[in-house]
């Protein structure tokens, strides 16, 4: 019975991972193409372009505050289907958005739908992943998010450039429609929660906000800032530097993530986040600094690969860390915090780095974005040093 109990690749886990992949694929097919589309269609500035990412992310964050509470009450089906319906209707409505203001409002409504549905899938995944394989399981599950974030822009920009925005709208609507029957398989029976994590939980961690989420949330946000700059401006960066098909950055980023994710999950389960955060941060910084200095396709590929190795190690570490410091009842809260800080970081990166790019150009902008990861590393090292001293004091007092 023990092997069955610890089996990771169940039907439920596979379907959940696929649904999550399709949801984020649809998002990033659109989010990466809008900057190019609105700049060409509405002659938007870099700041105006950044608003499409920022307003979407802020509305998604607000929706997840509601969604997390609903998940605690067991209303997963409601969150999934309501979110899917809103996303589908808004996606089809893009075709009728004739002015930039209307498109901005629609992006905000889209964010609400995405915020409702995106929290449910990872929360359900934590219920079906064996406790002792949580790092590995969330590594594979998180791979669906990272892959979607990487190949979504490639597919979206290819469709936009060759077939136009209308075809892109229908293609992304089709992706959402595929999720509906898969979701029905999941929601027709409610998964039972696994046993509690081995770490003890006090009454304070079982109800209300868990302060242990603060540090990994801040680190996740700082990492996402760098991705916000890439997803919003990599195509425009390519134009500025004469690099054709700059969107291929995401393809090599995805390749690196595919390589590192399976190993990162196992390393987390055996050695914890300490073994991943430091080398992961260094790789991301190296990728961004190289990106800020390149003017060739070969340089783009190398920088993308370095960035992907680091990003693929860091992101699942933060998500698993957040899940493991809360009680099973608060997994919805933890996943909501992970996704909210991800979206907020992307929004902040798009906005702040967009302003920086206005004055410095895109090359220097990416160099400045590396400072956010340097700050991430400093905060982490200070936190771990403080945690180590606290543990030593507790051992001494005993």
N, C-alpha and C positions, 0 to 999 in steps of 0.2 A: 504493500500500500504506500510505502514511503516514496518510491519513484513517481507514482501517480500524483501524490500530494505536491511534489516539487516540480511537476511538469510545467514548463513555461509556454510552449507553443500549442496552446489549446485553441479550439475553434473560436471561442470568444475573444481571446487575445489577438488572433490574426485579423478578425473582422474589425475590432476596435482600432488596431494599428492602420488598417487600410482606410477606414472612415476618417481617421485623423489626417492621414496623408492627403486624401482627396479634398478635405476641408481647407487645409493650408495650401495645397496646390492651387485651388481656385483663387484663394486670396492673393497669392504671389504672382499668378498670371496677370492679375489686374493691377496690383499695387506697383509693380515694376514698370508697367507700360503707361500708366497715367502721366508721369512726368513728361515723357516724350510726346504723348498725345495732346495734353493741355498746352504744352509749350508751342507745338505746331499749330493747333486749332485755335487757341485763344491768346497766343503771344504772351504767355504768363512768365513772370520773373521767377528767379530761383526761390524767393520767399513764398510767392504764391503757389509754386509747385509743392513746396514743403507742407503747405496747409492740407493738402489732400491726404498725406500720411498722418499728420498730427491730429486732425479732427477725427479721422477714423479711429485712431488709437485711443483717444480720450473717450469717445462714445463707447468703445468696446470695454474699456476699464470700468466705466459707470455701470454698464450692463452686467459685468461679472460680479459686482458687489451684490446685486440682486440674485444672480444665478447661484452664487455660493450658498446663500441662505436657502434657496429652493432645493439645492442638492442635499443639504443637511436634513431637509424634510422628506427626502426621497422622491422629489419630483423631477427625475431625470428625463423621463419620456417627454414631458412638457417642454423642458429646456431645449432638447434636441430638435423636436419637430417645429416649435415656434421659431427657433433660430434659422432652421433650414428654409422655412417658408419666407421669412423676411429677406434672407440672402437671395433667394431665387427671384422674388418680385423686384427687388432693387436692381439686381443684375440685368434683368430684362428691361428695366426702366432706363438704364444707361443710354439705350438707343434713342430715347426721346429727350435727353438732356441737351438743349440747344445753347444754353449759356453756362458759364463757369459757376455762377452762384447756385444754380439748380444742381449741378454735379457735386458741389461741395456738400449740400444738404443731403443728397442721396448717399454720399460716402459716410456721413454721420449715422444715417439710418442703417446702412450696411453694417457699420461697427456694432450697433446694438444687436443685430441678428448674430453676428459672428461671436460677440461676447457671450451670448446666451448658450450657444451650442458648443463652443470650443472648450468650455470648462468641463462639460459632462464626460467627454471621451477619455481624457487622462484620469479622471476620478474613477470611472468604471474600470480602467486598466489596472489601477492600484488595487482594486478589489479582487482581480483574477490572477495577479502575479504572485507567485510564492514568496513569502517573507524573506527567506534566505537568498533569494535571487532577485531582490528588488532593484539593486544597482544594475545588474545585467538586463533585467526586464525593461526598466525605464530607459536604459541605454538604447535598446532596440526600438522601443516605442518612440523615444525622442528622435531616433533616426528618421522616422516618418515625417516629423516636423522639419528637420534640417534638410532632408532631401527635397521636400516640397519647396522650402525656401530657396533651394539652390537651382532646381530644374524648372520651377515655375516661371521665373523671369526669362529663362532661355526660350521656353515654349511660347510664353505670352508675347515677347518681343518679336519672335519669328512670325507668329500669326499676324501681329499688328503690321509689321513691315511688308509682308507679302500679300495679305488678304484684307487688311483694314480693321478698324475698330469694331464695326458691326459684326463681322465674323467672330472676332475675339469675344464679344458679348455672348453670342450664341454658344460658343465653345465652353466658356466658363459656366454658363447656365446648365449645360449638359453634365459637366463634372458634378455639380450640386445634385442634379437629379439622380445620379448613380448612388449617392449616399443614402437616399430614402429607403430603398428596399433592403440595403445592408443594415441600416439602423433598425428596421422592423424586426430582423432576426435577433438583434440584441435586446430590444425593448419588449419583445413578446414574453421574455422571462427575465426576472430581475436577478442579477448575480449576487451571490452571498458574499459578505465581507470575509476576508481571511482573518486569521487570528491577529491579535495586536502585535505591534513590533516588540522586539525583545527589550528595548529600552523602556525604563519606567516612566510613567506619566503622573504628574501631580494634578490636583483638581484644577489648578490654574491653566494647565495645558489642555485640559479637556473641554474648557468652555471659554469663550471670549477670544481675544487676539493673543496669539502666542508670540512673545517677544523674541523667541529663538529664530523666527522667520526673518527678522530685520536684516541681519548681515548677509545671508545668501540672497535676499531680495535686492539689496543695494548692489551687490556684485553682479547679479544677473542684469540689472538695469544698465550698469556701466558698460557691460559687454554688448548689450543690445544697441547702445548709442552708436557704436562703430558700424553695426549692420545697417542701422538707419541711414547712415551716410552712404553706404555702398548701394543699398537697394534703391535709394532715391536718385543717386547722381552718377552711377557707374557708366550709364549710357552717354550722359553728357560729358563725363570725363574722357571717354573714348573719342568723342568728337573733338574735344579741345586738344587732344594729343595725337590725332590722326590715326587712331587705332580702330580698325574695322572689327565689327562683331565683339565689342567690349563685353557684351552680355555673356560671352563664353567664360568670363570670370566665374560665374555661378556653376558652370559645368565642372570645372576643375576643383572648385570649392566642394562640390558634391562628391567628387571622386575621393578627395582627402577625407571627408566625413565618413564615407563608406568604409574606408580602410581603418580609421581610428576608433569608430564607435564600438564595435564588438570587444576590442581590447580594453577600452576605457571603462566599460561596464564591469568587466571582470576585475580590473584593477581596483575600482571603487569598492567592490564587495570584499576584497581581501586587504586593501591598504587604506581605504578611505579617500576623502577629497584632497588631502594634503599631497598625495602622489600625483595629482592631476592638475591642480590649480596653478601651481608655480610654472611647470613646463608649458602648460596650455597658454598662460598669459604671455610668456616670452615668445611663443610661436605667433600669436596674434599680433603682437607689437612688431615683430620682424616682418610679417606679411604686409602690414599697413605702411611701415617705413619704406619697404621696397616698392610698394605700389605708388607711393608719393614721388618716386624717383625714376619711374620707367616711362618709356615712350615707344615700346615695342610689344608685339603680341606675346613673344616668348617671356618677357618680364612679367606680363600680366598673368600668364599661366603659373609661373613660379610663385608669385605673390599670392595668388588665389589658393594654391596648394598649401602654402604655409599657414595662411589665414584659416583654411578649412580644418587642418590638423588641430590647431589650437582651439578653434570654435567647437569642433566636434568633441573635444575632451572636456571643455568647460561647461557647456550648456547642460548636458545630462547630469553632470556632477552637482550643479546648483539645484536642479529639479529634484534629484533623489535626496539630497541633503534636506531640502524643505519638507519633503514627504516624511522623512525619518524623524523629524523633531516634533511632529504633531501626533495626536491620537488618531486612530482609524476614522473616527467620526469627523475629523477636521481635514481629511484629505481633499475635500472639495475646496476648502479655504486655502490650503497649501497650493493646490494646482491653480486656483484663481489668482493667488499672489504671484506665482511663477509667470503666468501668462500676462497678468497686468503689468508687471515690471518689465517683461519682454516688450509689450506694446508701448509702454510709456517710454522705455529707452529708445525704441525705434522712432517714436514721435519726437522725442527730445533731440535725438541725433539728426533727424531730418530738418528740424527747425533751426537748431543752433549751428549745425555744420552748413546748412544752406545759407545762413547769414554770413558765416566765415568765408564761404566760397565766393560770395558777392564781392568781397574785398581782396581775397588772396588768390582765387582760382582753385581748381579742384585738386591739383597736386599737393599744394600746401595744406589744403583742407584735410586730406587723408593723413598727413603727418600730424596735424593737430589732434585728429581723432585718436591716435595712438596714446595720447596723454590720458585719455579716459581709462584705458587698460592699465597704464602705469599706476593710476590712482587706485584701480581695482586691486592690483597686486599689493600696494602699500597697505590698504585697509585690511586685506586678508592676512598679511603677515603680522600686523599689529593685533588683530583679533586672535590669531593662533598663539601668539606670544602671551597675551593676556589669559587665554584659556589654559595654557600650560602652567602659568604661575598659579592660577586659581587651583588647579588640580594638585600641584605640589604642596600648596598650603593646606588643602584638605587632607592630603596623605600625612603631612607632618602633624596636624592636629589630632589625627586618629592614633 
